[in-house]
Amino acid sequence: MTITTLSSREFNQDTSRAKKAAAEGPVFITDRGKPAHVLLSIEEYHRLTGGQGSIIDRLGLPPGIEDVELEIPPTRDLARPADLT
């Protein structure tokens, strides 16, 4: 695995170079000399995330749970000013 580092300017001027480098390993993109972003191939991204895209999948919740409606009853208590005496 090859790690490539590009400045933001280099990345903006030659994105095809960055994409080709990402096929060989992560590409660190720097802003003012500090790493700010990482470019990965989609295969590497799926490997790192386990191929699970949504938070529902990652939490292991049953399929269809995202369609459940959550009803929150209105609050009957009114806010009162704080007693600072």
C-alpha positions, 0 to 999 in steps of 0.5 A: 500500500502506497500513501500519497500526500498532496497539498490542496493546490496540487489536488485541485490542479490534478485530481486525476493524479489523486484518483490514480494514487487512491487506487494504490492507497490512501491520499492525504490532502493537506491544508497549510501543511496539515492533513485535512482530508483523506481520499480512498478508493470505494473498495477501501472505504467499503473494507473499512466500513464493513460494507455497511452504509447507513447508521441503521445497518451499523447499529444492527437494527432490524430492517424496516425500523427506519419507517417507524414513526416516533411520537413525542407527546407535547410537554405540559409543563411551562417554563418558569423563571428561576428564583435567584433570591 
